[in-house]
């Protein structure tokens, strides 16, 4: 897609990159980079790591990347936790910055996608679009402690026997 847009835009001086797109295998490097920028990040991987479809792999990486970028810019706590859970039929990503909510409950729709401006940003919209592309689910919301959580579930296989 990036190459196609570059050609259509006529960016003649800037040839589109032919480098492979990142995936979940690059998340540890991403965590390290974000750490150097000042956000302490804990990475937890659960389940048996499995090969993912290329689109899901790229989308998962980009969701983690955007959530960590938001945590770095807006989080304030200086720490975050990234959980990657490989299930039999889905991949779940959870990125949380700030202290954990005591109840762990999901917030109402009116609490979702809150930013300082009160409107969702392009990053959250992009996450929602990436998740919707694969028929997954996304939750993004502020906790009572002021922290923020992004949870994405991406199907990686069929749920039918």
C-alpha positions in Angstrom: 0.0 0.0 0.0 2.8 2.4 0.9 4.5 1.7 -2.5 1.3 2.2 -4.3 0.6 5.6 -2.6 4.1 6.7 -3.3 3.7 6.0 -7.0 0.3 7.6 -7.2 1.5 10.7 -5.3 4.3 11.1 -7.8 7.0 11.3 -5.1 9.7 10.8 -7.8 12.6 11.9 -5.6 11.6 9.6 -2.8 11.4 6.0 -4.0 9.1 3.9 -1.8 10.9 1.7 0.6 11.2 -2.0 -0.3 12.2 -3.0 3.2 10.0 -5.7 4.8 7.2 -4.4 7.0 7.6 -4.9 10.7 5.7 -7.5 12.7 5.4 -8.7 16.3 9.0 -10.1 16.1 10.2 -6.5 16.1 8.2 -5.5 19.3 11.1 -6.1 21.6 13.2 -3.6 19.6 10.3 -1.2 19.6 10.1 -1.5 23.4 13.8 -0.8 23.7 13.5 2.3 21.5 10.6 3.6 23.5 12.6 2.9 26.7 15.4 5.1 25.4 12.9 7.8 24.8 11.9 7.7 28.5 9.0 5.3 28.9 9.8 2.1 30.9 7.9 -0.7 29.2 7.3 -4.2 30.4 6.7 -6.8 27.7 4.8 -10.0 28.4 4.1 -12.7 25.8 1.7 -15.5 26.6 0.8 -18.6 24.7 2.6 -20.4 22.0 4.0 -17.9 19.4 2.6 -18.9 16.0 3.2 -17.6 12.5 0.6 -14.9 11.7 -0.9 -13.8 8.4 1.3 -10.9 7.1 -1.5 -8.3 7.4 -2.4 -9.3 11.0 1.3 -9.3 12.0 1.9 -5.8 10.6 -1.4 -4.5 12.1 -0.5 -5.9 15.5 2.9 -4.2 15.4 1.4 -0.9 14.3 -1.3 -1.1 17.1 1.5 -1.6 19.7 3.6 1.1 18.2 0.7 3.7 18.2 -0.4 2.8 21.7 3.2 3.2 23.0 3.6 6.4 21.2 0.5 7.7 22.8 1.7 6.5 26.2 5.0 8.3 25.7 3.3 11.5 24.6 0.3 11.6 26.9 0.8 9.0 29.6 2.6 10.9 32.3 3.3 7.8 34.4 6.6 7.0 32.7 5.7 3.3 32.5 3.6 1.0 30.4 2.9 -2.7 30.0 2.5 -4.5 26.7 0.8 -7.9 26.8 0.7 -10.1 23.7 -1.4 -13.3 24.1 -1.5 -15.9 21.4 -4.8 -17.8 21.5 -5.9 -20.7 19.4 -8.1 -18.5 17.2 -7.1 -15.0 18.0 -4.3 -12.7 19.0 -4.9 -10.3 21.9 -2.9 -7.2 22.5 -3.2 -5.1 25.6 -1.2 -1.9 26.1 -1.6 -0.1 29.4 0.1 3.0 30.8 -0.5 4.1 34.4 -1.6 2.1 37.4 -4.0 -0.8 36.9 -7.6 -0.2 37.6 -8.7 -1.9 40.8 -11.9 -3.3 39.2 -10.4 -4.0 35.8 -13.8 -3.3 34.3 -14.4 -1.8 30.9 -15.5 1.7 30.7 -18.7 2.9 29.0 -18.8 4.0 25.4 -18.8 7.6 26.5 -15.4 7.1 28.2 -13.7 5.5 25.1 -11.3 7.3 23.0 -10.8 10.2 25.3 -7.9 12.6 24.6 -7.1 16.0 26.0 -9.1 17.6 23.2 -12.1 15.4 24.0 -12.1 13.9 20.5 -10.5 10.7 19.2 -7.1 11.2 17.5 -6.0 9.8 14.2 -4.0 7.1 16.0 -7.0 5.6 17.6 -9.0 5.8 14.4 -6.2 4.0 12.6 -6.2 1.3 15.3 -9.9 0.9 14.9 -9.6 0.6 11.1 -6.8 -2.0 11.3 -8.8 -4.1 13.8 -12.0 -3.8 11.7 -10.2 -4.9 8.6 -9.8 -8.4 10.2 -13.1 -8.5 12.0 -11.6 -8.0 15.4 -12.4 -5.9 18.4 -10.8 -2.8 19.9 -11.3 -1.1 23.2 -9.5 2.1 24.1 -10.3 3.9 27.3 -9.1 5.8 30.3 -9.1 4.1 33.7 -10.1 5.7 37.0 -6.4 6.2 37.9 -5.8 8.3 34.8 -4.0 5.5 33.0 -5.1 4.5 29.5 -5.6 1.0 28.0 -5.8 -0.2 24.5 -7.0 -3.8 24.0 -7.2 -5.3 20.5 -8.3 -8.8 19.5 -7.4 -9.9 16.0 -8.7 -13.2 14.7 -5.9 -15.4 13.4 -7.8 -18.5 12.4 -11.3 -19.9 12.0 -13.3 -20.6 15.0 -15.2 -23.4 13.2 -14.1 -27.0 13.9 
